[in-house]
Amino acid sequence: MRVAVLVILLILAGCAGSRPALDPIAPVEAYELEEVMDRIWVHTLPSTLRARGDLSMKTPLYSGTLTAEISHRRADSLMMIFRVRGFGIEGGRLLVTPDSLFFYDRFAQILRIAGSDHPALPALFSVQHAIEQMLGYVRPIPGTPLQLESTQNGFVLTDSLLHRTYTIDPVHWRTIQMTQYDMSGTLVEALHFHDFFAVGEAFFPRRIIYRNPARDMNAILHYRSLSINEPIASMSLGLPDDVDRVPLSEE
């Protein structure tokens, strides 16, 4: 029987609101690469995020849709509480640390444990880069050799060394798409950021799409509410000491 950790699996919510139209883009000759990078990197990375939303995930092992309550401290821990959509019944809790994954299956009353690189967990939720990927702060690394060009959708920065491209929206100067290829040019991973909305003076994507064709994995996260930089005192699953603990199967 397939392990139900994701009864964590989650959304395909429709788009809520539309993204503002792009301002006319000046010819690429009007922009220096350094200026584009400065505009991208001027944004301050939040230290925490709290959110509620819908999460849909499909992998060779698991598939499904639930609502999720998310708490995350940058480069520290990520916790999600999953509920059955439309009923509010809690189905499970997930805690991810830099090296471990803990999923409490509330229906089975079992704590399943694995490494943080378990194939059921999309890279979207890897703690080391979760806040960048969940808030649309995926950006080229300063100092790397990049090629700059303009397209209908914005600017494209290509890192030929890492075989990676970034599409930048000049309305908010944020990444709206990141694609990673292997040396043969085959798509390995892709992140898409849609429907930017304001939280205070900053803008964040309402919908994030993650694709990993090599693992036959897709995930869509659609925010219903989002706050940043709020203190998060505890990141505990809050489970009894005598809960049964079992390895999370990869079969």
N, C-alpha and C positions, 0 to 999 in steps of 0.2 A: 504493500500500500504506500502510495506516494506520501512523503512527509508533508504535512499541511502547513509548513511555514509560510506560507504566504497564501494561506488563507490571508496573508500579506499580499495580496497581489491585486492589483488594483487599477483604474479609471477610464478613460476615454470620455472624459467630460468635454462638453463642447466649448468652443471658444467663448469667453465672457468678455465682451467688448472688443473693439478693434484697435489695432496699433495705428498711431498717427502716420499719415503719409510722409514719406521721406522728403526733406528739403531738397531742392535741386543740388546736385553734386557737382562741384567744380571739377574741371579737368584734373587728372592726376598730377599734371605738371605744376598745378597751383599749390600742391601740398608736398612738403618734405616728409620723408619717413619719420624723422625725429619728431615732427609736429604731431603726426598721427599717433605715434606711440605716447607722447606726452598727454594727449587728450584722452587716450584710453586708460592710462595709468593714474590720472588725476583723481579717480574715484577711490575713496577709502574703503577698504574691506571691512565689513561688520565683524564684530567679535562673537556675536550670538545671533541665532534666529529662532523664532517660535512661529509655527504656522499650523493651519488646518487646511485640509484639501482632500482631493480625490487622487488615488494612486492606482494605476492599472499596470500590470506587469505580465509579460508572457516570456517563459523560458522553456527549454525542453523538459524541465522538472516540474514547474509550477506555473499556474496561470489563474488570474482572477482579478476582481475589482473590489476595493474597500475604501472607506474613508480613513484618513490618517491624521493624528495629532503629532506634530514634530517638534522636538527640542534638540538644539545642537549648539555646542560650544566649539569654536573653531579649533581644528587640529586636536581635539580632546575626545569628545564622546557625542554620539548621535543616538537619540531614543525616539521610537515611534510607537504609538498606541493605535492599533487597528480595530475598527468597528465595522459591523455589517451595515452596508448602506441602506438607509431607509428605516432601520430598526434601532440603531444606537447600541446594539449589543457588542460588547468587547470580545474580539476573537483572539487577540494575542498582543504581545509586547515584544519589541525588538530593541536590543541595545548593542551598538557597534562601538568598539574601541579600536585604537590603532592596530591591535593584533588579534582581537577576538570578536566573535559574534555570539550573542545569546538571544534565543527566541523562546519566549514562554507561550506555549500553546494552551490557552485557557480552557478550551474544550477538553483536551486530553489531560490537562494539569501536569504537563511535563515541560521541563526546561531543556531545550535542545542547544547544544554548544558546538561551535566550529571555529576555524580560523576566519579572520576578516576577509580572506580571499576566496571564501566559499562561492561556487558558481551560481548559487541561488541569489546572491547579492549583486545587483548591478554596480558597476564602478561609479555610477552617479552618487552612491551613498558611501563610498570609501571615505573614512574620517579625514584622511590627510588632505583631501581636496573637496570635501562635500560642500562647504560653504561657497566656494567658487562656482561649483557646478550647479548647485541648487538656487543660486541667486544671479547667475549669468555673469560672473566675473572671470570666466576663462579668457586668458589673454596671452599674447606672445611674450616670450621672455626677453626683456631688454638686453641688448648687446649681442643677440643672435643675428646671423645674416638673414634678412627678410627681403622679399620682393613685394612691392606695392603696386596695385592696379585698381582702377575703378570699374564698377559694373552697375547694372540696373538697380541692384539691391543695396549698394553701398560700396565700401572699399574691401578689397580682399588682400590679406597679408599671407604670403606663402613662406613657410619655413621648409626649405628643400632638404635641410639636414635631418629634420625630424619627420619629414613627409607629412606635414600638417598644414591645413589652411584655416584661416579665421576670416569670417565675413563680418564687417563692422558697420553698424548703423550710425550715420553721422547726425541723426536727430539727438540721440542720447550718448553717442560715442561709446556704445556697448557692443559686445559680441552677440550676434544673432545666430551664428552657426559656426561650429568647429568640426572639422572632419580630419580623421587620422587614417592614413593609408600605410600599407606595407611597401616593401621595396619594389614589388611587382605592379603597384598601382591599385591594388585591391582594397576596397574600403574595410577598415578594421573597426572603427568606432565613429559615431557621429552624435553631436549634441545640437539641438535646435532650441532657441529661446524666442517665445512669441508673446504678443499682447502686453507690452510693458505698461506698468501702472505706477502711480506715485505712492511712496511711503515716506511721509515728511518731504524732504527736499530731494530724495533719491528716487530712482526708477528701477523697478525689478520686473522680470518676466512673470506673467501669470501662469504660463504653461511652458513646461520643459519636456522635450522629447529626447529620449536616449535610445540609440540603436547600436547593437553589436551583432552584425551578421554572422561573424565567425562562431558565436555561441548561440545563434538563433534566439537572441534576447532583445526584447523591446520593453521600454518603460515610459509611462507618461504621468507626469505630476502636474496637477492643476490646482493652484492655490485658491482657497476661498477667503482666507485671511492671512496676514503676514505682519510680523513686527520684528525689529532688529535691535541689537545692542541692549536688550533687557537682561538683568542679572538672572542666572539660572543656578540656584543654590544646590539642587540635587539632581543627579542623573542616575537614579536607582530604579530597578524594576519593582522593588517593594514586595518581594516574594517571601514566603515562609522558608525557614532554614531547611525543612525536611522535604522540600520539593524534589521529585525524582529528576535526575540529570542524565541525559543520554546524548551521545554524539549525533550531530545532524547528518543524516545520510546524504550521499551524493547520487544515490541510485534513483 
